[in-house]
Amino acid sequence: MSEPTGHTYTRTHPISGEVLLLDVEAEAKEILDAARTARVGHAAKTLVKQGPLRIVVMGMKQGSAVREHKTEGPASIHVLTGHVSISGGNTSTDLRAGQAMVFDANVVHSLEARADSSLLLTVGWPGA
């Protein structure tokens, strides 16, 4: 993602040892603050990019949306705080804090924030 599309995106934290400890709550708060000031109303930060594993924290301001897209590998969307609507794979549902949805590879999906929300995204990237 790049600035012309209006996204705030930061790469960080490759695993540099056997273990990486993440403060997901602090990361989620920081990225939600960034989303509230972002032109498109959402922001994301990659916490881990190691082999096939991608862990991303995302913040979405109420009313913002992420248009239809897909990932090449299976993905999960875990709502940490707030409330989002997710459409994809012939289903549409609302998720609230503590709930998660898992998509198979190449399933087209979209999100809309019903309230200010923070999400933890996990993707298994094939061929990485």
C-alpha positions as CSV (number, residue, x, y, z in Angstrom):
1,M,0.0,0.0,0.0
2,S,1.3,3.5,-0.7
3,E,0.5,7.1,-0.1
4,P,-1.4,7.6,-3.4
5,T,-4.1,5.2,-2.2
6,G,-4.2,7.1,1.1
7,H,-3.1,4.2,3.3
8,T,-0.8,4.6,6.3
9,Y,1.4,1.5,6.2
10,T,4.6,0.8,8.1
11,R,6.8,-2.4,7.9
12,T,8.6,-3.5,11.0
13,H,9.7,-6.3,13.3
14,P,11.2,-9.2,11.4
15,I,11.9,-12.0,13.9
16,S,15.6,-11.5,14.7
17,G,15.8,-14.3,17.3
18,E,14.0,-17.4,18.4
19,V,11.2,-15.4,20.1
20,L,9.6,-12.0,19.5
21,L,7.4,-10.5,22.3
22,L,4.8,-8.1,21.0
23,D,2.7,-5.7,23.0
24,V,-0.4,-6.0,20.8
25,E,-2.6,-3.8,23.0
26,A,-0.1,-0.9,22.8
27,E,0.4,-1.4,19.1
28,A,-3.4,-1.5,18.5
29,K,-3.9,1.7,20.5
30,E,-1.1,3.5,18.5
31,I,-2.5,2.3,15.1
32,L,-6.0,3.3,16.0
33,D,-4.8,6.8,16.9
34,A,-3.1,6.9,13.5
35,A,-6.3,5.7,11.8
36,R,-8.3,8.5,13.4
37,T,-6.1,11.1,11.7
38,A,-5.6,9.2,8.4
39,R,-7.3,10.7,5.3
40,V,-9.0,7.3,4.5
41,G,-9.8,6.5,8.2
42,H,-7.7,3.4,8.5
43,A,-4.0,2.5,9.1
44,A,-2.0,-0.7,9.3
45,K,1.3,-1.8,10.7
46,T,3.0,-5.1,10.0
47,L,4.3,-6.5,13.3
48,V,5.8,-9.7,11.9
49,K,6.9,-10.6,8.4
50,Q,8.8,-13.9,8.7
51,G,8.7,-16.7,6.1
52,P,5.0,-17.3,5.3
53,L,3.8,-15.6,8.5
54,R,2.4,-12.1,8.4
55,I,0.9,-10.4,11.5
56,V,-0.6,-7.0,11.0
57,V,-2.4,-4.7,13.4
58,M,-5.0,-2.4,11.8
59,G,-7.0,0.5,13.1
60,M,-10.2,1.7,11.5
61,K,-12.1,4.9,12.4
62,Q,-15.9,4.5,12.6
63,G,-17.4,4.7,9.1
64,S,-14.2,3.8,7.2
65,A,-14.1,0.9,4.9
66,V,-11.6,-1.4,3.2
67,R,-12.8,-2.2,-0.2
68,E,-12.9,-5.8,-1.6
69,H,-9.5,-7.5,-1.8
70,K,-8.1,-11.0,-1.3
71,T,-4.9,-12.5,0.1
72,E,-2.9,-15.3,-1.6
73,G,-2.9,-17.3,1.6
74,P,-5.4,-18.1,4.4
75,A,-6.1,-15.1,6.7
76,S,-7.8,-14.4,10.0
77,I,-9.3,-11.1,11.2
78,H,-9.5,-10.8,15.0
79,V,-11.4,-7.8,16.4
80,L,-9.4,-6.5,19.4
81,T,-11.7,-3.5,20.1
82,G,-14.8,-2.1,18.4
83,H,-17.2,-3.5,15.9
84,V,-16.8,-4.2,12.2
85,S,-18.9,-5.6,9.4
86,I,-17.1,-8.1,7.2
87,S,-18.4,-9.4,3.8
88,G,-16.8,-12.2,2.0
89,G,-17.1,-15.8,0.8
90,N,-20.9,-15.5,0.3
91,T,-21.4,-14.3,3.9
92,S,-21.7,-11.0,5.7
93,T,-21.5,-10.7,9.4
94,D,-20.8,-8.3,12.2
95,L,-17.8,-9.0,14.5
96,R,-17.2,-7.4,17.9
97,A,-14.2,-7.4,20.2
98,G,-13.1,-10.9,20.9
99,Q,-14.5,-12.4,17.8
100,A,-12.6,-13.6,14.7
101,M,-13.2,-14.8,11.2
102,V,-11.0,-16.9,9.1
103,F,-10.8,-16.9,5.3
104,D,-9.4,-19.4,2.9
105,A,-6.8,-18.3,0.4
106,N,-8.1,-16.0,-2.4
107,V,-11.5,-15.3,-0.8
108,V,-12.6,-11.8,-1.7
109,H,-13.7,-9.8,1.3
110,S,-14.3,-6.3,2.6
111,L,-14.6,-4.5,5.9
112,E,-16.5,-1.6,7.3
113,A,-16.0,-0.1,10.8
114,R,-19.2,0.3,12.7
115,A,-17.2,1.9,15.6
116,D,-13.6,2.9,16.0
117,S,-11.9,-0.6,15.9
118,S,-8.6,-2.3,16.1
119,L,-7.9,-5.6,14.4
120,L,-5.2,-8.2,14.4
121,L,-4.7,-9.8,11.0
122,T,-2.8,-13.0,10.5
123,V,-1.9,-14.3,7.0
124,G,-0.2,-17.4,5.9
125,W,1.7,-16.3,2.7
126,P,2.3,-19.1,0.3
127,G,5.7,-19.5,-1.3
128,A,7.4,-17.1,1.1
